[in-house]
Amino acid sequence: MKFGINTFLFTSPFTNESVSLFPKFKAWGFDSVEISIEDPSHIDPQVIRKALDENGLKCGTICAAMGPGRDLRGTPEEQQIGFDYLKSMLSMMPALGCDTLIGPLYSRVGRAELVSKEDYAKQWETVAKHLKTLADYAEQLNVKMAIEPLNRYETDFINTCEQGMRMVNQVNSDALMLQLDTYHMNIEEKDPYQAILNAGSKLGHFHACGSDRGTPGGDQINWNKISSALHQINYDGDVVIESFIPDIEMIAKAASIWRQFEPSQEDIAIKGLKFLRSSLIK
């Protein structure tokens, strides 16, 4: 396993100037950076790649910012905007040396409403069609995508591993994987341990967060079982700390971050990494 940090904990939006964070990440002991890109025009992939290389880091993943207007099950305009955004993310990944595009790639965050079974089925087919086209493009670039189930307050579409795997299996592409997150699993899964086992070889990315979305460790998540499940499926991808603070307004609203979870961002990163290395590496 390799350990990474999501840039949303420290900055929004991520720009070329944000590479000033990289020496800090390296000094703290991280192997990779999960870059949250709100707009592809904000960065020059060559500039970011150079800074990564100079600091001995890798961009393991790009985290898609599925904000308002980007929705593969929305209006025709929202579908097109979301599709174009995701395709642009895939296009820049080879230059960044990045393997996987992650997040709730199917819909905008915060869209959560009760719809009829018929409407849900129509949305499902629409999303599957778009993801298949994007997966075909990802295959051409030799990169992957990993869709993330979110909790019920952030989406009504894919909340569980079972739902996510159903979409992955329907699209049926080597380029489409599943992402799991301990925070969301703590809310939605009957058994997070079993969810990881069920994802198996299709688990393409993993977020490690405390049950309150703060520092992993010292919370109510059964990390021993999480570790056991990851080792049983021979997971060797990135484990990324994804936490947020109220100061980053764009994500605070989307993720309902109304208070400071920990003393500082550094506290989350440093203590979280120390805990994960001690509990997940065997």
N, C-alpha and C positions, 0 to 999 in steps of 0.2 A: 504493500500500500504506500501511496504518497499522500502527503498532507498539504492542503491548500487553504487559502483565505479569500473570501469574497470581498471585492473592493467596495461594495455598498456600505460596509461597516465604517469606511473612512471617508468616502467622497461620492458626490453626485453633482453633475455628471462626471464620468471618467473621460479625461482628455489627454492629450500628449503630455501636458504638464504633470499629470498624475503619476508619471513614472518616478517622481521623487519619493513615492512610497516604497519602491522596490528594495532599496538598501535596508530599510527597516524590516520588511518582511523576511529578507534573507538573514538578517542578524538574529531574528527571533527563531529561526530554524525551519521556516516553511520551504517546501519543495516546489510548490506551484502557486499560481495566482489565478483566481477565477474572476475574470474581468466582466463587469456588468456594463454593457454598452447600450446607452439609451438612444443614441443616434450615430450611425456609421460615419457621418461627416465630422464627428468630434475627434476622430483619431486618424493617424497615419500608421497603418500596420507595420511599416518598415521601421518607423521611429520606436514603436512599442517593442518590436522584436529585438532591436538592437539593445534597448535598455534591459530587457529580460536576459539576453545573453551575457551582457556585461555584469549582471548580478547573479548569474548562475541559477536563474529561475526559468520555469516553463509556464506558458499560458495553457494550463491543462484544460480549461473550459471557458467558454463564453456564456454568460448568463443573459438570456433574452429579457428585455424589459417590455413586458406585454401590458402596456398602459392603454389608456383610452384611444379608441380608433383602430387598434391592432387586434383583430378578432377573427379567427378562421371559421367561426360559426355566426358571425354578425351579419350586418347588411352587406350587400355586394361590394360596396365601397370599403367597408371595414375589412372584409375578407381579402380584398386586393392589397390594401395597405399593409395588413398583417403578413400576407404572403411575400410581398416585395421586401419588407423589412427582414423577415427570416432568411430569405434568399440572399440578401446583401450580407447578412452575418455569415452565412455559409461561405460566400465568395471570398471573404477576407481571412478565413481561418487558415488556409495553407500558408499565407504570408506570415501569419502570427505563429505558425508552428503549433496550432491548436487542434486537438483531436475531436472535441465534442461540444455541440451546442446544446444547452440544457435549459430547463424551466418549463412553465406551463405553456408550451408552444401552441396549444390548441385554442386559447381564448384569452381575453383580457382579464387581468386580475381584478377581482371585485364584482364580477358579474355573477350574481347568485340569486336565483329566483326559481320558484316552482313552475315547471312547464309540464304540459301533457306528455304522455308516453309517445304520442305520435310526433310532437314537435321535437322531443329529445332524440327520437330515432332519425329524424331528418337532419338534425344538427350533427349527429354522430356520423352519418354517411358523408356529409359535407366536409367535416374535419378529416375523416379518413382519406377522402379523395385528395385534399390539399397536402396532407402529410405524405401520401404516397408519391406525389409529384416532387415534393421537397426531398424525400428520401432517395428518389432516383437521382436527383441532382447531387445530393451528398455522396452517393456512391461514386459518381463521376470524379468528385474531388478527393475521394478516399478519406472522408471525414464522416462523423456520426452525429446523430441527434439523440437526446434522451428526454422523454416527456415526464413531467413531475406531477403526481397527484397532489392537490392542495386540500386544505381543510374546507369544511362546508361553508365557512364564512367568507372565503376568498373565491370559491367557485362552486357551481352546482353540477359541473360536468364530469370531472374525473377526481374522485376523492380517495380512492383506495387502490392498492396494488392490483387487486382483481380487475378493476375497471381499466387501469392502465395497461395491464397485460392483454386484456381483450383488444384494446386498440393496437397494441404492438403486433399481436398475432394477426389481426385483420389486415394491417398494412403489409405485413410479411416481407420485410426488407431487412437485410443485414445491417443497414444504416440506421435503423430505428430501434432504440433501446428504451429502458425504463430508468427513471431516477427515483430514488426514495430519500425521504427526509425524516429524521427522528422526531422533529417537532410536529409535523403533519401526521405521522403515523401514531404518535401518542394520543392524538385526538380521534382519528378515524379507524384505526385498525383494532380488531379484537385482540390480535396477537402480533406485534411488530416482528418478533422473532420468526414466526411462521411466514409473514409477508416477505421477508428477505429470502427465505428458503424457496418460496413460490416463484419469486423473480428469477432466482437461479442465475444461469449464464446470461440472461437478458438484462441483468442489473448493470447499467452502463455508467452510473454515477451515484455518489452518496453524500448527502448533507448531514453533518453531525451538529445538532443544536440541543441546548437544554430544553426541558419540558416547558419552560417559560420563554423560550426563544433566546435565552441568554447563554452563558458559558456552559459547554458540555461538561458534565461531572458535577456532583453535589446537588443533583436534582433527582426527580423520581423515576427517571428512565432506568430500566434494567440494562446497564451497559455490558454486564457480563454476558447476557443472552445476545445482545446486539453483536458483540465480538465473536461469540460462538457461531452465530448464523453466518456472518461474513466469511469466517474461515471455512465453514462447511461448504460454501459455494465457491471457495477459492477466489474470492474477490481480490483483485490486485490493482484496482483503479484508484482514482483520487478520493480522498475523504476530505471534504471542505467544511470549514466553519462558516456558517452563514447566519450572522446575527445583525441586528440593526440598532440604531439609536435615534431618538426623536429629532436630533439636529439635522438629519438627512430627510428633509421634508417630503420629497417625492415618494420615498419608500415608506416613510412613517405613516402616511395616510393609507396607502395600499395595504400595509401589513398591520395596521392598528397598533402602532408603537406610540404609546402615550406617556411612558415613563422610562426612566433610566434603569435598565436591568442590573447593571454592574457599575462599579466605580468609574471605569473608563473603557474605551475601545481597546487600549493596550492590554487591559486586564483580561478581556474576553479572549483576545488573540493568544497571549502568552500562556495564561493558565489553561485555556482550552487545548492548546497544542500539547502542552506537557501532559495533560490528562489523557488525551487521545493516544499519544505515543505509548504511554504506560499501560493503557487498557486494551488497545486494539492490536498491538504488535506482540506476537508470541514466538 
